[in-house]
Amino acid sequence: MAKDYDLVILGGGTGGYVAAIRASQLGLKTAIVEKEKLGGTCLHKGCIPSKALLRSAEVFRQTKEASDFGVISDEPTLNFEKVQSRKSSIIETLHRGVQGLMKKGKIDVYEGYGRILGPSIFSPTAGTISVEYENGDENDMLIPKNVLISTGSHPRTLPGLEVDCKKIMTSDDILQLEALPASLIVLGGGVIGIEWASMLADFGVEVTVLEYGSRILPTEDHEIAKEMHKQLKKKGINILTNANLLADTLQTDSQVQVEADINGNTESFVADGILISIGRVPNTENIGLENTDIQKTEQGFIQTNEMYQTKESHIYAIGDVIGGMQLAHVASHEGIVAVEHIAGEKPFPIQYDNVPSCIYSHPEAASVGITEEQAKERGFDIKVGKMPFQAIGKALVYGETDGFAKIIADKQTNDILGIHLIGPHVTDMISEAGLAMVLDATPWEVGETIHPHPTLSEIFGEAALAVDGKQIHG
């Protein structure tokens, strides 16, 4: 069966379904083709399930520390089956919500595998979508005026480490654990690896992180990464940097063993399992790109312009398949920009330096703008303000005084270049920093903003004042 659409979206993840909703609002007849479940990686294999587990880990850790607050109780025990059940319930609730949004927007959803066809009897240009079904039903042919590719990404693996989903796992597999291992090796000290290391340590797992680079969190400001390393070590996590995994050294028995060259010395590590967390690969294979003139980068990402058009001007691409920040909220906004451009609107290009990013470990970290290193590389003459959470009354009340806020500003223009936080609830507070960036604020303007007392948000005002040495409590 052939059916005409204004827009067909390949992939119903966060970027795809948000784009579909905006397209519906703009009056475009829209369809989504999704081979698994609406919500994609973020809802089913990433953001939501991992944060549900992190919340359970946080409650478990806080319960064990309750005596510090004068609350005396028996030693808590962990029911991991219930932890997983709670996670699944949250996912299912949100999944039903997304399905409801599709019905509300009168968006057609095809539960199959979408493939882009070249010029054919259906269309003189590439872009007809063939929807293939696992049950063997006849393919549907969707004939759109425009196509949006939002197929996401999958975890990168390592040669020589065969993923078996039990002892050797990716971030997809580990979400399905039926029981916690006593020990785990995390390969990779990026955001995903650090979140899992922190979570598992709070659950009582013995964790070792092996990072190939010279430090964990290589995309974060160096002082944030240094503080995170320090706090995770206090938690009992063994972190080794400059760790070069040696080939053909893996042994699987009741445990796994791996060897790594650490600064010229060979060391052996044994654990109940391994989590491979070394980045993600775009899902661009077998979706019919070869039938188009779409170009990819050397890393395999689809090339687009600032409105997310590919070389085929009626085919757009957003999210993980185009690289960049690879964050759910980025994909959503890219989808909105693309759809508004399709509809003849004049959307503003996304300013990626204004996009907040978050790390949901304990401690949390969050940032927006550029790092101190990037500011110097770009030739800025900078000034920096820092304020520790120890100086914030609510942090003492809350019982978490580790961490700090750091604001980087341009000496010449006084514009804020970057804001970096590590400490309690900073992922919930970073939006104020994001607004400051969008409004091109100066430290003086943030410092003049009256922050209520006592709140953790006071750290923004104090750090902003500290840029010019005017902080009150530091």
C-alpha positions in Angstrom: 0.0 0.0 0.0 1.3 3.5 -0.9 0.4 6.5 1.2 1.4 10.2 0.8 2.7 12.3 3.6 4.2 15.8 4.1 6.8 14.3 6.4 8.0 10.8 7.3 10.3 10.4 10.2 12.7 7.4 10.5 13.0 6.7 14.2 10.6 7.4 17.1 13.1 8.3 19.8 13.1 11.6 21.6 14.2 13.6 18.6 11.8 11.9 16.3 8.6 12.0 18.3 9.1 15.6 19.4 9.7 16.5 15.7 6.5 14.7 14.8 4.5 16.6 17.4 5.8 20.0 16.2 5.1 18.9 12.6 1.5 18.1 13.5 1.1 21.5 15.2 2.3 23.1 12.0 -0.3 21.2 10.0 2.0 18.7 8.3 0.6 15.2 7.6 3.2 13.2 9.5 4.2 9.6 10.0 6.8 7.9 12.2 8.5 4.6 11.3 9.9 2.9 14.4 11.2 -0.7 14.5 11.1 -1.1 18.3 9.2 1.2 20.7 8.4 4.9 20.7 10.7 6.8 22.9 13.9 5.2 21.6 17.1 4.8 23.5 16.4 7.7 25.9 13.2 6.2 27.2 14.0 2.5 27.0 17.8 2.1 27.2 19.3 5.3 28.4 18.2 8.5 30.1 15.1 7.3 31.9 16.0 3.8 33.0 19.5 4.7 34.1 18.2 7.7 36.1 15.6 5.5 37.8 18.3 3.2 38.9 20.5 6.1 40.0 17.6 7.4 42.1 17.3 4.0 43.9 21.0 4.0 44.5 20.8 7.5 45.9 18.0 6.5 48.3 20.0 3.4 49.4 23.1 5.5 50.1 21.1 8.2 51.9 19.4 5.6 54.0 22.7 4.1 55.1 23.8 7.6 56.1 20.6 8.5 57.9 22.3 8.3 61.4 24.2 11.4 60.4 20.9 13.3 60.5 19.8 11.8 63.8 17.6 9.1 62.1 18.4 5.7 63.6 17.2 2.6 61.8 18.2 -0.9 61.1 20.8 -1.6 58.4 19.0 -1.2 55.1 18.8 -4.0 52.6 18.5 -3.8 48.8 15.7 -5.6 46.9 17.2 -5.3 43.4 14.2 -7.1 41.8 12.0 -4.2 43.1 14.5 -1.6 41.9 14.2 -3.1 38.4 10.4 -3.3 38.7 10.2 0.4 39.6 12.4 1.3 36.7 10.2 -0.8 34.3 7.0 0.9 35.7 8.4 4.3 35.0 9.3 3.4 31.5 5.9 1.9 30.8 4.1 5.0 32.1 6.1 7.3 29.9 5.8 5.0 26.9 2.0 5.1 27.2 2.3 8.9 27.4 4.2 9.1 24.2 1.7 6.8 22.5 -1.1 9.1 23.7 0.7 12.1 22.2 0.9 10.4 18.8 -2.9 9.8 18.9 -3.5 13.4 20.0 -1.4 14.8 17.1 -3.0 12.3 14.6 0.4 11.1 13.8 0.6 7.7 12.0 3.0 5.2 13.6 4.4 2.3 11.5 5.9 -0.4 13.7 8.4 -1.7 11.2 11.9 -1.1 9.7 12.1 1.9 7.4 14.4 2.0 4.4 14.9 5.0 2.0 14.5 4.1 -1.6 16.1 5.8 -4.6 14.1 7.3 -7.5 11.3 4.9 -8.5 7.8 4.5 -9.9 6.7 6.1 -6.6 8.8 9.3 -6.9 11.3 10.8 -9.3 13.6 11.6 -6.3 15.1 9.6 -3.5 13.0 9.5 -0.4 10.2 7.0 -0.7 10.2 4.9 2.5 9.7 1.2 2.4 8.4 -0.2 5.7 9.4 -3.8 6.3 7.7 -6.0 8.9 9.2 -8.9 10.9 5.9 -10.9 10.6 6.3 -11.0 6.8 3.4 -8.7 6.0 3.7 -6.9 2.7 5.8 -3.7 2.8 4.1 -0.4 3.1 5.3 2.4 0.8 5.3 5.9 2.2 5.7 8.7 -0.2 6.7 11.9 1.7 7.5 15.4 0.5 10.2 15.4 3.2 12.1 12.8 5.2 13.6 13.3 8.7 16.3 10.7 9.7 16.3 10.3 13.5 17.6 6.8 13.9 19.8 7.4 16.9 22.9 5.4 17.9 24.0 2.2 19.6 26.9 1.4 22.0 30.4 1.1 20.6 32.1 -2.2 21.3 35.8 -3.3 21.4 37.5 -5.8 19.1 38.4 -8.9 21.1 35.7 -8.4 23.7 32.7 -10.4 22.6 29.5 -9.0 24.2 27.5 -11.8 25.8 25.0 -9.6 27.7 25.9 -11.4 30.9 29.6 -11.0 31.8 30.6 -8.6 29.0 28.0 -5.9 28.6 27.2 -2.6 27.0 25.0 0.1 28.6 22.0 -1.5 26.9 22.7 -4.9 28.4 23.5 -3.8 32.0 20.0 -2.3 32.4 18.6 -5.8 32.3 20.6 -7.2 35.2 18.6 -9.6 37.4 21.1 -9.4 40.2 24.0 -7.1 41.1 27.5 -8.4 40.6 29.9 -8.2 43.5 32.5 -6.5 41.3 32.6 -4.8 37.9 35.2 -3.3 35.5 34.0 -0.2 33.6 35.9 0.4 30.4 35.7 4.1 29.7 35.6 7.1 32.0 33.2 9.2 30.0 29.7 10.4 31.2 28.0 7.0 30.8 30.8 5.1 32.4 31.0 7.5 35.4 27.3 7.4 36.0 27.3 3.6 36.1 30.4 3.5 38.2 28.9 5.9 40.8 25.5 4.1 40.8 27.0 0.6 41.2 29.3 1.8 44.0 26.3 3.2 45.9 24.6 -0.1 45.5 27.7 -1.7 47.1 29.4 -3.1 44.0 33.2 -3.0 43.9 34.0 -0.9 40.8 37.2 -0.3 38.8 37.2 2.3 36.0 39.8 1.9 33.2 40.1 5.1 31.1 42.3 5.2 28.0 42.9 9.0 28.3 44.8 11.0 30.8 41.7 11.8 32.8 38.1 10.9 33.2 35.3 13.1 31.7 37.6 14.5 29.0 34.9 16.9 27.6 34.4 18.6 31.0 36.3 21.4 32.5 39.6 20.1 34.0 38.7 21.2 37.5 35.3 19.5 37.4 37.0 16.3 36.2 39.6 16.5 38.9 37.0 17.0 41.6 34.8 14.1 40.3 37.9 11.8 40.3 38.6 12.8 43.9 35.0 12.3 45.1 34.6 8.9 43.3 37.8 7.7 44.9 36.4 8.7 48.3 33.4 6.5 47.4 35.8 3.6 47.0 35.9 3.4 43.2 39.3 2.4 41.8 40.1 4.7 38.8 43.0 4.2 36.5 43.8 6.6 33.6 46.2 6.1 30.7 44.9 2.5 30.7 45.6 0.8 27.4 43.7 -2.5 27.2 45.9 -5.3 26.0 44.6 -7.5 23.2 43.7 -11.2 23.7 44.0 -11.1 27.4 40.4 -11.7 28.3 39.5 -14.9 30.1 35.9 -15.9 31.1 35.2 -18.4 33.8 33.2 -17.6 36.9 34.8 -14.2 36.5 36.4 -12.1 33.8 40.0 -11.1 33.7 41.6 -8.3 31.6 45.0 -6.9 31.4 46.0 -3.3 30.7 49.1 -1.3 30.2 49.0 1.5 32.8 51.7 4.0 32.2 54.1 1.3 30.9 53.2 -1.3 33.5 51.0 -4.3 32.8 48.3 -4.8 35.4 45.7 -7.5 35.7 42.1 -6.9 36.8 39.5 -9.5 37.8 35.8 -8.9 38.3 32.4 -10.5 37.9 31.7 -8.5 34.8 32.8 -5.8 32.4 30.8 -2.8 31.2 32.0 -1.4 27.8 31.3 2.3 27.8 33.5 3.9 25.1 31.0 5.9 23.2 28.2 5.4 20.6 28.0 4.6 16.9 25.4 6.2 14.6 22.6 4.0 13.3 23.1 4.7 9.6 23.6 1.2 8.2 20.8 -0.5 6.2 18.5 2.5 6.1 19.1 3.2 2.4 21.6 6.0 2.5 23.3 4.4 -0.5 20.2 5.2 -2.5 20.7 8.9 -2.0 23.4 11.6 -2.4 23.6 12.0 1.4 27.2 12.4 2.6 28.7 11.1 5.8 31.8 12.2 7.8 34.8 9.9 8.3 33.3 8.9 11.6 30.1 7.8 9.9 27.8 10.7 10.9 25.4 12.2 8.4 26.4 15.7 7.2 23.9 18.5 7.4 23.7 22.2 7.3 22.5 24.4 10.3 18.9 23.6 9.4 19.7 19.9 9.4 19.3 19.4 5.6 21.4 16.8 4.0 22.8 17.1 0.5 19.3 15.9 -0.6 17.5 19.1 0.4 14.2 17.4 1.2 15.9 14.8 3.5 16.9 16.1 7.0 18.8 14.4 9.8 19.0 15.1 13.5 20.3 13.6 16.8 23.0 11.0 17.3 23.2 10.2 13.6 24.7 13.6 12.9 27.1 13.5 15.9 27.6 16.6 18.0 26.5 16.6 21.6 24.4 13.4 21.4 22.0 14.4 24.1 18.2 13.8 24.1 17.3 17.4 24.6 19.6 18.4 21.8 17.9 16.0 19.4 14.5 17.3 20.4 15.5 20.9 19.6 17.2 19.9 16.4 14.0 18.2 15.4 12.0 21.3 16.1 14.3 23.4 14.0 14.3 21.0 11.1 10.5 20.7 11.1 10.0 24.5 11.3 12.3 24.9 8.4 10.4 22.3 6.4 7.2 24.2 7.2 8.6 27.5 5.8 9.3 29.0 9.2 12.5 30.8 10.0 13.9 29.1 13.1 17.1 30.3 14.7 20.1 27.9 14.4 21.0 26.2 17.7 23.9 27.8 19.5 25.5 24.6 20.9 27.7 26.6 23.4 24.4 27.5 25.1 23.2 23.9 25.5 23.5 22.5 29.1 24.8 19.0 29.7 24.5 17.0 32.9 26.1 14.1 34.7 23.8 12.3 37.1 26.5 10.6 39.2 27.1 11.3 42.9 28.3 14.0 43.0 26.3 15.4 40.1 28.0 17.7 37.6 26.5 20.1 35.0 27.8 22.7 32.6 26.9 25.1 29.9 29.3 27.1 27.7 33.0 26.5 27.1 35.6 25.2 29.5 38.6 27.1 30.8 40.8 25.2 28.4 38.6 25.9 25.4 38.4 29.6 26.3 42.2 29.9 26.3 42.4 27.9 23.0 40.0 30.4 21.4 42.1 33.3 22.5 40.0 34.8 25.2 41.6 36.8 28.0 39.5 35.3 30.9 38.6 35.9 34.5 37.3 33.1 36.7 35.1 33.1 39.8 34.7 30.0 42.0 32.6 29.3 45.1 32.6 26.1 47.1 29.4 24.5 48.4 30.9 24.6 51.8 30.1 28.3 51.9 26.4 27.7 51.1 24.2 27.3 54.2 21.7 25.0 52.4 24.5 22.7 51.4 25.4 22.2 55.1 21.7 21.6 55.9 21.4 19.2 53.1 24.6 17.3 54.3 26.5 17.6 51.0 29.2 20.3 51.0 31.7 18.9 48.5 32.0 20.5 45.1 31.8 24.1 43.7 30.5 26.4 41.0 32.9 28.0 38.5 32.1 30.9 36.2 34.4 31.8 33.3 34.0 35.3 31.8 35.7 37.4 29.1 37.8 40.2 30.6 37.2 42.4 27.6 33.4 42.2 27.2 32.5 40.8 30.6 30.3 38.2 28.9 30.0 34.8 30.6 31.7 32.1 28.5 31.0 29.1 30.7 29.4 27.9 33.9 30.5 24.6 35.5 29.0 23.0 38.6 29.8 19.9 40.7 27.8 19.1 43.8 24.3 18.5 45.1 21.4 18.9 42.7 23.4 20.8 40.1 21.6 19.0 37.3 18.4 20.7 38.5 20.0 24.1 38.8 21.9 24.3 35.5 18.9 25.8 33.6 19.6 29.2 35.3 23.1 29.1 33.9 21.6 28.2 30.5 19.3 31.2 30.6 22.2 33.4 31.5 24.0 32.2 28.4 21.0 32.7 26.1 20.6 36.2 27.4 24.3 37.0 27.0 24.5 37.8 30.7 27.5 39.2 32.6 28.6 38.0 36.0 27.4 41.3 37.4 23.8 40.6 36.2 23.8 37.1 37.7 25.3 38.5 41.0 22.6 41.2 41.1 19.9 38.6 40.8 18.6 38.0 44.3 18.7 34.3 45.1 16.5 33.2 47.9 18.1 32.1 51.2 18.7 29.4 52.1 18.9 27.6 48.8 21.6 25.8 46.9 21.1 28.2 44.0 22.8 30.9 46.1 26.0 29.5 44.8 25.3 31.1 41.4 25.2 34.6 42.8 28.3 34.1 44.9 30.3 32.5 42.1 29.3 35.4 39.8 30.4 38.0 42.3 33.6 36.1 42.8 34.6 36.7 39.2 35.4 40.3 40.2 36.4 39.4 43.8 33.1 40.7 45.3 31.8 37.5 46.8 30.2 37.8 50.3 30.7 34.4 51.8 33.9 33.2 50.2 
